C-alpha cells in the first residue's frame, strides 16, 4: 500500500508540474488560470488575473511585521500571461555517441510577464532542480509577474524530470544555459511585436534557483569561471553548497537570499548552512524549522500538504537518479575539493533519518518561501518596498523561522 500511494502521489505531481508538450496542464486557480505552454515559439499561451481579492493587509512598505508577510503572498495589480520559447545552442552540443552525430542543447522556455501597461520590470531567471521542471515554482512566478516582474525559466537538458538518464555533472553547463536564457529575454524586450517588447528593464536582473538549480545560480553569481556580471541579486533555495568550489565567494558582492530547511533529507542542513558563515553583505540566511527539501517547490503544497515528510517522495527520485559515489567527481569538475575530502565532509543525499520525523507542512513552507522570495526581490528592486532588514525582522518574528542577517559590509 505504501508503494502504491507513493506511485499515485508521484504521478499526480508529475502531471500537475509538466509543461512538456502533449496537452494542457492544470493551473492553480488560487494564483491564476490558463493553459499549458505548448504553443509555437514566441506565442503567448496563458493569462492570469492581477490583484488578489483576499482580505490580508497590505504591508508593502516599512509596515508591521504581522502585515508584511501575508501581503507578499498576494498578487499585484497587473494582469499576466505566459509565453513559450525554445533555445537551441549549437555552440555547446552534447558529445556524439557511437555512430551518432552531436546534438545541440535544447531548452524549452516559459516566460511569465505582465500584459497591461506595466513599467519595464526586473528580469528574474529561474533555475529548477534535479528531476524537476521549469514550472515547479510557477505559483511564485505568477505572483511576481502580477507585480511587474519578468520571470523566465527553462528545462535543463540533462537534469529535468524527463532526462534519461539524468546527469548531475551537467550542472557545469547550466550557468551557460542561464546566460543564454537571459540573453533571449533581453533580446525579446527590444524585438518589435514580441510579447515582451518594452516590458524588460535590462539594468535589473536576479538569478533564482532551487537545489541543483541553486548550485547553478551560485556558480553564475560567485565563481569566476561561470560568472555573469549582469546578476544584481540571487536567491538560492536548499542549495547543495557543500559540493561547491572553495572559496565560495570569488566575485563582487550582490544581495543574496539563502533559504534552508532544518528537516531537509536531501541536502544536509548543517553542512550547507556552514557554507554561508562568511557570506558577503547584504544577505539573509533563512532557516525553516523542520523545512523539507521537496516543499521548496511551491506546487508541492497542493499535493503533499498532508504527507508527513515530502522528502520521502523526493528521495525516491534522488536515490535512483544520483550515484552518491560520483558526487566527489562532481566537486572536482567544479574546481572544488578533491573527491576524498568532499565525500568525507558532505553528507550524502537521503542518507540520514530525517524523514522519520514529520517536516513543516508543505503549505506552510510554500507560504514562507513565496513571501521571502517576493519580499527579497522587492527589497532589492522596488523603490519604497520594505527593506531587507524589515523583511528579516518579519521572518524572525515567525516561531518556525530563524534568520541570520548580513546587512552591513
C-alpha positions in Angstrom: 0.0 0.0 0.0 2.8 2.4 0.8 4.4 1.9 -2.6 1.0 2.3 -4.4 0.3 5.5 -2.5 3.8 6.8 -3.3 3.3 6.0 -7.0 0.0 7.8 -7.1 1.4 10.9 -5.5 4.4 11.0 -7.9 2.1 10.5 -10.9 -0.2 13.4 -9.8 2.7 15.6 -9.0 4.4 15.0 -12.4 1.2 15.6 -14.3 0.5 18.8 -12.5 4.0 20.2 -13.0 4.6 19.0 -16.5 4.9 21.6 -19.3 6.5 19.2 -21.8 4.2 19.0 -24.8 1.2 16.8 -25.2 -1.7 18.8 -23.8 -2.9 21.2 -21.2 -1.7 21.3 -17.6 -4.0 22.5 -14.8 -3.0 25.8 -13.4 -3.5 26.6 -9.7 -6.7 28.6 -9.5 -5.5 30.4 -6.3 -3.0 32.3 -8.4 -4.3 32.4 -11.9 -5.8 30.3 -14.7 -4.6 29.3 -18.1 -3.4 26.6 -20.4 -0.1 24.8 -20.8 2.7 26.5 -22.7 2.6 24.2 -25.8 2.4 27.0 -28.4 4.9 28.0 -31.0 8.0 29.9 -30.3 7.1 33.4 -29.0 3.4 32.6 -28.6 1.5 33.9 -25.6 -0.2 30.9 -24.1 -2.0 31.6 -20.8 -3.3 34.5 -18.9 -3.9 35.3 -15.3 -5.7 37.8 -13.2 -3.9 40.6 -11.3 -4.8 41.8 -7.8 -5.8 39.2 -5.3 -9.2 39.8 -3.7 -8.1 38.3 -0.3 -8.5 40.3 2.9 -4.9 40.2 4.0 -3.4 43.6 4.9 -1.2 45.5 2.6 2.3 45.6 4.1 4.4 46.5 1.1 6.3 49.3 2.8 8.0 49.5 6.2 4.8 48.4 7.9 4.4 45.9 10.8 5.9 42.5 10.6 2.5 41.0 11.1 1.1 42.6 8.0 4.2 42.3 5.7 4.5 38.6 5.1 0.8 38.0 4.2 0.9 40.9 1.8 3.9 39.4 0.0 1.9 36.3 -0.9 -0.9 38.4 -2.7 -0.9 39.0 -6.4 -0.1 42.5 -7.6 -2.1 44.9 -9.8 -1.0 43.6 -13.2 -2.6 41.0 -15.5 -0.1 38.5 -16.7 0.4 35.7 -19.3 3.0 33.1 -20.1 4.9 32.9 -23.3 6.6 29.8 -24.8 10.0 29.8 -26.4 12.8 27.3 -27.2 16.5 27.9 -27.0 18.8 26.0 -29.3 22.6 26.2 -28.6 24.7 24.8 -31.4 27.9 26.1 -29.7 27.8 23.6 -26.8 26.5 20.3 -28.3 26.2 17.0 -26.4 29.0 14.7 -27.3 28.2 12.2 -30.0 27.8 8.6 -29.2 29.0 5.7 -31.3 27.5 6.1 -34.8 25.7 9.3 -33.8 26.1 13.0 -34.5 26.5 15.6 -31.8 23.1 17.1 -30.7 22.6 20.8 -29.8 21.4 21.8 -26.4 17.7 22.4 -26.5 15.9 24.3 -23.7 12.1 24.7 -23.6 11.3 28.0 -22.0 8.4 29.6 -20.2 8.3 33.3 -19.5 5.7 34.9 -17.1 5.1 38.6 -17.8 2.6 41.4 -17.3 0.2 42.1 -20.2 -1.1 45.5 -19.2 0.6 48.9 -19.1 3.2 48.0 -16.6 6.6 49.8 -16.5 9.6 47.8 -17.7 10.2 45.2 -15.0 13.2 43.4 -13.5 14.2 40.1 -15.1 14.2 37.0 -12.9 16.0 34.0 -14.3 14.8 30.8 -12.6 16.7 27.5 -12.4 15.0 24.2 -11.4 16.5 21.4 -9.5 17.5 17.8 -10.5 14.4 15.8 -11.7 12.3 18.9 -11.8 10.9 21.3 -14.5 10.6 25.0 -15.2 7.1 25.0 -13.8 7.7 23.7 -10.3 7.6 27.2 -8.8 5.0 28.6 -11.0 3.0 30.0 -8.1 5.8 32.3 -7.2 6.4 33.1 -10.9 2.8 34.2 -11.3 2.8 36.3 -8.2 6.0 38.0 -9.4 4.5 38.6 -12.9 1.4 40.2 -11.4 3.8 42.6 -9.6 5.6 43.6 -12.7 8.5 41.2 -12.9 9.6 39.2 -16.0 10.2 35.6 -14.9 11.9 33.2 -17.3 12.6 29.5 -16.7 14.0 26.7 -18.9 14.2 23.0 -18.6 17.8 22.0 -18.4 18.6 19.3 -21.0 20.3 16.8 -18.7 18.7 17.3 -15.3 15.0 17.9 -16.0 12.3 15.4 -15.0 12.3 13.6 -18.3 16.0 13.4 -18.8 17.1 9.8 -19.2 19.5 9.2 -17.7 19.8 12.4 -15.6 23.3 13.7 -15.4 24.1 15.7 -12.2 27.5 16.6 -13.5 25.9 18.6 -16.3 25.5 21.4 -13.7 28.8 22.8 -15.1 27.0 23.6 -18.3 23.9 25.1 -16.7 25.3 28.6 -15.9 25.8 28.9 -19.7 22.1 27.9 -20.2 21.0 30.7 -17.8 23.2 33.2 -19.6 21.6 32.1 -22.9 18.1 32.5 -21.4 19.0 35.9 -20.0 20.3 37.0 -23.5 17.0 35.8 -25.0 14.8 37.7 -22.6 16.8 40.9 -23.1 16.5 40.5 -26.8 12.8 39.9 -26.7 12.5 43.1 -24.8 13.7 45.1 -27.8 12.1 43.0 -30.5 9.2 44.6 -32.3 6.0 42.6 -31.9 7.3 40.5 -29.1 5.1 40.0 -26.1 8.0 41.4 -24.1 8.6 44.5 -26.3 9.2 47.4 -24.0 8.5 45.4 -20.8 12.1 44.4 -19.8 14.4 46.5 -17.7 17.8 45.4 -18.9 19.5 47.0 -15.8 17.8 44.8 -13.2 18.3 41.1 -13.1 18.3 38.4 -10.5 19.0 34.7 -10.7 16.9 32.3 -8.5 17.4 28.6 -8.2 16.3 25.5 -6.2 18.6 22.6 -5.2 20.9 21.8 -8.2 19.4 25.0 -9.8 20.6 26.9 -6.7 24.1 25.5 -7.2 23.8 26.7 -10.8 22.8 30.2 -9.7 25.6 30.3 -7.1 28.2 29.3 -9.7 27.0 32.1 -12.0 27.0 34.7 -9.3 30.0 33.8 -7.2 32.5 31.7 -9.2 34.8 33.5 -11.7 34.8 30.7 -14.2 31.0 30.8 -14.6 30.4 34.4 -13.7 27.6 36.5 -15.2 28.2 40.2 -14.2 24.6 41.1 -15.0 23.4 39.5 -11.8 22.2 42.1 -9.4 20.8 39.7 -6.8 20.5 36.0 -6.2 18.2 33.6 -4.4 19.3 30.1 -3.5 16.7 27.7 -2.1 18.0 24.5 -0.5 21.4 24.7 -2.2 23.8 21.7 -2.0 26.6 24.2 -1.1 28.8 21.6 0.5 29.8 20.4 -3.0 30.6 23.9 -4.3 34.1 25.1 -5.2 36.1 26.7 -2.4 36.5 29.5 -1.7 32.8 30.0 -2.5 32.7 33.8 -2.8 35.1 35.0 -5.6 33.2 37.8 -7.3 31.8 41.3 -6.2 29.1 41.0 -3.6 25.4 41.3 -4.6 22.4 41.0 -2.4 21.6 37.3 -1.6 18.8 35.3 0.0 19.6 31.8 1.1 16.8 29.5 2.4 17.3 26.2 4.0 15.2 23.6 5.9 16.5 22.0 9.1 14.5 18.9 8.2 15.9 18.6 4.6 16.7 14.9 3.9 18.3 15.6 0.5 20.7 18.5 1.3 22.1 18.2 4.8 21.3 21.3 6.7 24.4 21.5 9.0 27.0 21.2 6.2 25.0 23.6 4.0 24.4 26.4 6.4 28.0 26.3 7.5 29.0 27.3 3.9 27.3 30.7 4.4 29.0 31.8 7.7 31.1 34.3 5.7 28.6 35.3 3.0 29.1 38.9 1.9 26.6 41.6 2.8 23.8 42.4 2.1 22.4 38.9 2.6 19.8 37.0 4.6 20.2 33.3 5.5 16.8 32.0 6.4 16.3 28.6 8.1 12.9 27.0 8.3 12.4 24.8 11.3 11.8 21.2 10.0 11.6 22.6 6.5 11.9 19.9 3.8 13.8 19.9 0.5 10.9 19.0 -1.7 8.5 21.6 -0.4 10.7 24.5 -1.6 9.0 23.7 -5.0 5.7 25.6 -4.3 3.5 23.4 -6.4 4.2 20.6 -3.9 1.9 22.3 -1.4 -1.2 21.3 -3.4 -0.4 17.5 -3.3 1.8 16.8 -0.3 0.5 19.1 2.4 -0.8 16.1 4.4 2.3 13.9 3.7 4.3 13.7 7.0 7.6 14.4 5.2 7.6 15.1 1.4 11.3 14.2 1.1 10.1 10.6 1.1 8.9 11.4 -2.4 11.9 13.4 -3.3 14.3 10.8 -2.1 12.6 8.1 -4.2 13.7 10.1 -7.2 17.1 11.2 -5.9 18.3 7.7 -4.9 17.5 6.4 -8.4 19.0 9.5 -10.2 22.2 10.1 -8.3 25.1 7.7 -7.7 26.5 9.1 -4.5 29.9 7.8 -5.3 30.1 10.3 -8.2 29.5 13.4 -6.1 33.2 13.8 -5.3 33.8 13.8 -9.0 31.2 16.5 -9.4 33.0 18.6 -6.9 36.3 18.1 -8.8 34.6 19.0 -12.1 33.5 22.3 -10.4 37.1 23.0 -9.4 36.5 22.3 -5.8 38.0 20.0 -3.2 39.2 16.5 -4.1 36.7 13.7 -4.1 38.1 12.2 -0.9 37.8 15.5 1.0 34.3 16.3 -0.3 32.9 12.8 0.4 34.3 13.0 3.9 32.8 16.4 4.7 29.4 16.2 2.9 26.5 14.1 3.9 25.2 12.0 1.0 21.6 12.8 -0.1 18.9 10.8 1.7 21.4 9.0 3.9 20.0 10.3 7.3 16.8 9.6 9.2 15.2 13.0 8.6 12.1 11.5 7.0 11.3 9.6 10.2 10.3 12.9 11.9 7.4 15.0 10.3 8.5 18.1 8.5 7.0 21.5 8.3 3.7 21.2 6.4 4.2 21.9 2.7 1.6 24.6 2.6 3.3 26.5 5.4 6.7 26.1 3.8 5.3 27.4 0.5 3.8 30.5 2.2 7.1 31.3 3.9 9.1 30.7 0.7 6.9 32.8 -1.5 6.8 35.7 1.0 10.6 35.5 1.4 11.4 35.5 -2.3 8.9 38.2 -3.2 9.9 40.4 -0.3 13.6 40.0 -1.0 13.3 40.9 -4.7 11.0 43.8 -3.9 13.5 45.0 -1.3 16.3 44.9 -3.9 14.4 46.3 -6.9 11.3 48.2 -5.9 11.6 51.7 -4.5 9.7 52.2 -1.3 9.3 48.5 -0.6 10.2 47.0 2.7 13.9 46.9 3.3 15.9 43.6 3.7 16.2 44.5 7.4 12.4 44.8 7.7 11.9 41.5 5.8 14.4 39.8 8.0 12.7 41.1 11.2 9.3 40.0 9.9 10.6 36.5 9.2 12.4 36.3 12.5 9.1 37.1 14.3 7.7 33.8 13.0 8.0 30.9 15.5 9.4 28.4 13.0 11.9 30.7 11.2 15.5 31.7 12.1 17.2 34.5 10.3 20.9 35.4 10.2 21.3 38.8 8.7 24.4 40.0 7.0 23.4 43.6 6.1 26.5 45.7 6.8 29.6 45.3 4.8 
